[in-house]
Amino acid sequence: MNVSLPIVGSPSRAETALACERRHVLGDIVCRQPVQRDEGSMSVGTVVHAGAAAWWRTGDLSKVEQSIAEAYATLGEMPFTCEWLQELGRQYAAQAKLCAVHSTGQIVAVEERVVIDLGPAATLSFKLDRLTRDPWVLVDTKTKGKWGPAFERKWEAKWRRSVQQMLYQWAVRHEYGVRPAHFIEAVVKELPTRVYYVALPEWTDAQLEEVVREFVALCQRDAALVASAMLPGGEVDVDRLLYLAATATRFNFDNCEAFNRPCQYLPLCLANPAERLGLLLAEYEHVEPEYLE
């Protein structure tokens, strides 16, 4: 569980917390996932990231195929075959550009973990998908399923106001002392695939600092929840923390079908509060998130 202080947060988890605190706490603090879960469509992104990292590190298609096969083997049931995903990886390699719209550049980081100590209040931890210099360009790869003019406008607009992307941009400025051009690299989950780039704003320092303050505040709220379940010796009462996660957190019923699928914690929210701990213990299991490794 993510219960050591300072609390470790990530840009994507911060975005989740702002949408629904309960979903964030259940998934990112007490780290519970349904025992019976369908991770297929979400896991496509994991496989594509593995293939993309292999391509930019080696420029070798055989390494791309191998990395995709290895990532595929670690996942549960998928809506696509390994061969289908390997073809997607080959088409990605043929279309993707190292520096998005720029023609040249040198790799600084590919799928590298960045951890920033924000003092006793919070720790920011995440992976940089791709960062280059000459010119400085930050690229974040996203897979997407839908295609069409109306959907594209909505999908692209959300990244231009994304807390996740603002935290990435702040982190690069903080760690590298540069102001990179910033792009979403969109990879469509279909064959033939499409790879294209969405330019994001160069947010002001004041805008980014505002988001960092919100991130720290989120981590402090998480820490307060954990502290309320601590025993006198400093050990966490796990059952107490699970109960608080399912009953004493803010929820948002307008966010129950994010990503066009029901939230995996919706059965808990719809249950009688007195029954939620038993349901959580019986139908959800502990899964350690990657950013705590």
N, C-alpha and C positions, 0 to 999 in steps of 0.2 A: 504494500500500500504506500501511497505518497503521503506519509505522515511525519517525516523528519522535517525539522525546521532548519533553515527556511524552506518553505514549500517550493517545489520545483514546478514551474509552469512552462508552457510553450505557446507560441503564437496561435496555433490552431485550437488549442485547448482554451485559450482566452476568448477566442471568438465563440466557442461553444458555450462558455460560461455566461457571456453577455446575452446569448440567445435563450438559454435555460440553465439556471444554476443547478437544478437537481440533476439534469442529464450530465453536466460537467462533474459534479461531486461523485455521483455513482460510477461514472466511467473513469475519471482521472484521479480521484483522491482515494476512494475505497476500491477502485479498480475491479469492478464486477462486470462480467459479461454473461449473457444468457448461455446456459449449458447447451441448449439447442439453438443454434444461430446460423443464419445464412450470411456469410461474409463475402460471397462470390463477387458481386458487382463492385464492392468497395475495395476488394483485394486486387482487382485489375490494376489499380494505380500503383500498388506495391510492386507488381511484376514489371510494369512499364518503367518505373523508376530504376529498378535493378538493371534492366536492359540499357536504359539511357546512360546510367553511370558507367557501365562497361564500355559503351561506345565512345564516350568522351575521354575515358581514361586510356583506352587502347586503340581505338579506330579499327577494331578487328570484329567483323561480323560473327565469326565463330565464337568469340568471347561474349558477344551480345546474346547469341542463342544459348550458350552455356549458362549465363547468369539468369536468363529467363527461366530455363529449365530448373535450375537450383531453387529459385524463388517460388516457382510453381509447386515444387515438391513439398515445400513447407506449409502450404495452405490447404484448407479444407476443400469441399466441393466447389467447383467453379463453373460459371456459365459458358466458359470457353475452353477449348483444348489447349494443351501446351503448344502444339504445332501452329494453331491459329495465333496465339500470342507471339510466337517466334516470328511469324510473318509480319505481324504488327510491328515488332521490333526492327525488322529489316526495312520496312517502309518508313519507320520513324528515322532511322539512320540516313535514308536517302533524302529526306525532306528537311530535317531539323538543321538549324544554324547555330553554331557555337555561341555567337553574340547577338542572337535574335536578328534584328534588321541590319546589324553592322557586319561588314565582310571580313574583318580581321580581329584578332585578339589573342591573348595568352591566358591559359587557365590558371586561376588562383585556387579555386576550391571546387570539388565535385562531390556531392553527397557527404560533406564533412560536418561533424558535430561541432556546434558552437555553444559554449556555456558561459553566461555572463552573470557574475555575482552582483546582485543589486543590494548587498548588505544584509542585515538580519531579517529584512521583510520578505525577500523573494529571490529566486534564482530563475533566470531565463535560459531554457535549453531547447535547441532545435537543430535541424540539419539544413545546411545550405544546399539547394539542388545544384546550382552552378553560379560561379562568380568569376568574371574575367577582368583583365586589365588591358589597357591600350586598345580599345577604350574600356573603362570600368562599366561593366554591365552585370546586373543581377537578374537571373532567370529562375522562375519558379514553375515547375512542370505540373500541369493539371490534366487529368483525363476527364472526358466528358462524353455523355451518351447521345444527347439530342443535337439536332442540326436544323437550322431554319432561321430566316431573318429576324423574326420577332424574338425567338428564344436567344439568338446571339446577342441582341442588344441588351436584354435583361441579364444574361450571363456575364457579359463583359462589364456591365455597369457595376455589378456587385463587387468585382475585384478592385474597382477604382474607389471604393469606399470601405475596403476591407481592413479591419483591425489587424488581422494576421499579416497582411502584406505591409502595413505601416510598421509593425514591430520588426519585420525582416529588414525594412529599409533603415529604421533607426539603428538596428544592431550592426549593419554594415558600416554606417557612418561612425558608430561608436568604436567598433573594433579595428576598422581599416582607415578611418579618417578621410573617407572619400564620399562623394555624392554620385552613386552609380545611376545610369539609366536603368529602368526597372521594367521588366516584362513578365507577363504570364505566357508560358508556352503551352498552348492548348493542343491536346492530342485526342482526336475523336476515336471512340471505341467502336470502330467499324472497319471493314475491309472493302475497297481500299480506304486507308485512313487519310486524314488531313492533319497537317501540323501548321499552326499559324500563331501569330504573336499579338498580344494585346498590351499596348503601352500603358503604364500606370503613371500617376502624377509624381512630380518631385514635391513631396509634401514639405511644408516649412518646418523648421526646428520646433517651433511652438506647437504645431499640430502633432508632431511625433512625441514630444515630451508629454503632451496631454494623454496620449494613448499609453505611454509608459506608466504614468501615474495611475491610470485605470487598471493596468496589469498588476501593479504592486498592490493596489487596493483589493483586487480579486484574490491575490495570494494571501493577503492578511485576513480576509473573510474565511478562506479555507483553513488557515491556521487557527482562527478562533473556534471554528467548528471542531477541529481536531482536539484543541485544548479542552473543550467542554466534555470530551469523552475520555480524558486522561485520569488515571488513578493517582493516588497520592505519591507513589514512587516514580511517576513519570511514564509508566507503561500505559498503552492505549487499551481501553476496554473495547474490543472489536465489535461485540454485539451492540453495545451502546452507540458506537460510531455508525454502524450500519443502520440502526434505527433512526438516528438523527439525519443521516443522509437521505433516507426515504420519507421522512416526515417533517423535518425542521428546515428544509431548504426551499427557496423560492422556485416556483414552477411556471411554465408558460405554455398553456394549451394551444396557443397559436403556432407553436414550433414543433408540434407532435409529428408532422410529416415532412420534416426537412429532408432534402435529397430525394423527395418524391417517394418515400417509404415510411411506414410507421416507426416511431422511435422505439428502440428495444426496451425502454423502461416504461412505456405506456401502460402495460398491465399493472405495474406497481402503482402508478399514479391513479389508476381507476379503481384500485382495491381500497377497502376500508383501511384507514391508517393502522388500526390494531392488528391487521393481518399482514402488513407489509414486511416486517422482519422475517416472519416465517417463509413468506414467498421469496424473499431475497436469498435466504439461506438454502431453500430447496431448489430453486430454478436458475440461480446465477452462481458463477464460479469466479475465483480470483484469477485475473490475467494481468501479469506485470506489464505496464506500458514500456515501449522502447526507450522513451526519453529518461527512464530511471535506470537503464542498464549501465 
